[in-house]
Amino acid sequence: MAMAEEIGAEEFSAVVARHRAQIFRFLLASTRDVDLAETLTQDCFLKAHRNWASFRGESSAMTWLMRIAINLQKDHWRNRRMQFWRQTRANAVELGEASEWLPSGERSAEQQLLAQERVRQVSKAVEGLSERQRTVFLLRYVEEAELSEIARATGLSEGTVKAHLSRAVAKVRAELGGKQ
Amino acid sequence: MHPELIKALGEFRLSVHAWSEAAYGRSRRVEAPGRRRVWRLAAGWALGFFLVAGGASAGIWEHHQHQQQMKIAAAHAAAQQRLAAQQRLAAQQREQQARQEKEDLLAREDLLAKVDKDVSRQVPAAMEPLGQMMAGDESW
């Protein structure tokens, strides 16, 4: 019994090490608040740890963790314990800040500026999306999750995921100037 | 999907990844200072509490001392007033006694003078010859 628990704890530690950064990234992109994202990430793994024994591997650990993170992110405004964060929403930065982190790669200075401008436009469009559209969009285009994974993580049907994604992409396209 | 849109989405993904990596590293690095900050915050609160409590205690003690001094001063003033009243009363009593004695003395003197006068003037008729005789003897 103790041996099984030890193995479980080791497995869980490995899951944390493997997925923590990705969960944090999704929550950061969703909330645009580093402190809040860190808190929700900790809450996510705390919740996962409590329910680790009930995880049966029907989906990947990442999908399971993402589902917990999405629910936490959805609930955090309603949760009384998170009233504090609602008040300190001033910590949130514009998603466009991410454009400053765009790696320059092989681009010239001019190309880099244009790329940053495009990132800012996409960020602006993402901020204007509904909560559900944003979640689906970020999972698809930032986390590169498959539609089926997104459906499992969000608890929506694949058809609904596709519809949300389509609307989200249309808004991004419109923000980029409708050239596409 | 248009290649330009795909490019923009790819750049957006790269940006969010880079931003997240930077923030993730920062949030993990500041964990220990965060704990220190909590301690500093707690120490600050404790110091603040002691300062407030000390200030309040000093104020209460000062007020208490002031009250005590007021009480002592009031008691002293009351004792002074009692003493002055007693002194005034004693002086009045002495004065009244002296006046009374003087009046008594005057009354006694008046009475004696009156008696002398009465004795010297009112000689009963039956004693008149004796009086004349004594007047004759006085001429000796």
Boltz contact constraints between the chains, C-beta under 6 A:
constraints:
  - contact:
      token1: [A, 21]
      token2: [B, 24]
      max_distance: 6.0
  - contact:
      token1: [A, 24]
      token2: [B, 24]
      max_distance: 6.0
  - contact:
      token1: [A, 25]
      token2: [B, 20]
      max_distance: 6.0
  - contact:
      token1: [A, 28]
      token2: [B, 20]
      max_distance: 6.0
  - contact:
      token1: [A, 28]
      token2: [B, 23]
      max_distance: 6.0
  - contact:
      token1: [A, 29]
      token2: [B, 16]
      max_distance: 6.0
  - contact:
      token1: [A, 34]
      token2: [B, 23]
      max_distance: 6.0
  - contact:
      token1: [A, 34]
      token2: [B, 27]
      max_distance: 6.0
  - contact:
      token1: [A, 38]
      token2: [B, 27]
      max_distance: 6.0
  - contact:
      token1: [A, 98]
      token2: [B, 15]
      max_distance: 6.0
  - contact:
      token1: [A, 98]
      token2: [B, 16]
      max_distance: 6.0
  - contact:
      token1: [A, 98]
      token2: [B, 19]
      max_distance: 6.0
  - contact:
      token1: [A, 99]
      token2: [B, 15]
      max_distance: 6.0
  - contact:
      token1: [A, 101]
      token2: [B, 15]
      max_distance: 6.0
  - contact:
      token1: [A, 101]
      token2: [B, 18]
      max_distance: 6.0
  - contact:
      token1: [A, 101]
      token2: [B, 19]
      max_distance: 6.0
  - contact:
      token1: [A, 102]
      token2: [B, 15]
      max_distance: 6.0
  - contact:
      token1: [A, 103]
      token2: [B, 14]
      max_distance: 6.0
  - contact:
      token1: [A, 103]
      token2: [B, 18]
      max_distance: 6.0
  - contact:
      token1: [A, 115]
      token2: [B, 11]
      max_distance: 6.0
  - contact:
      token1: [A, 118]
      token2: [B, 8]
      max_distance: 6.0
  - contact:
      token1: [A, 118]
      token2: [B, 11]
      max_distance: 6.0
  - contact:
      token1: [A, 119]
      token2: [B, 11]
      max_distance: 6.0
  - contact:
      token1: [A, 119]
      token2: [B, 12]
      max_distance: 6.0
  - contact:
      token1: [A, 119]
      token2: [B, 15]
      max_distance: 6.0
  - contact:
      token1: [A, 122]
      token2: [B, 8]
      max_distance: 6.0
  - contact:
      token1: [A, 122]
      token2: [B, 12]
      max_distance: 6.0
  - contact:
      token1: [A, 141]
      token2: [B, 9]
      max_distance: 6.0
  - contact:
      token1: [A, 141]
      token2: [B, 13]
      max_distance: 6.0
  - contact:
      token1: [A, 142]
      token2: [B, 13]
      max_distance: 6.0
  - contact:
      token1: [A, 142]
      token2: [B, 16]
      max_distance: 6.0
  - contact:
      token1: [A, 173]
      token2: [B, 5]
      max_distance: 6.0
  - contact:
      token1: [A, 176]
      token2: [B, 8]
      max_distance: 6.0
  - contact:
      token1: [A, 180]
      token2: [B, 2]
      max_distance: 6.0
  - contact:
      token1: [A, 180]
      token2: [B, 4]
      max_distance: 6.0
  - contact:
      token1: [A, 180]
      token2: [B, 5]
      max_distance: 6.0
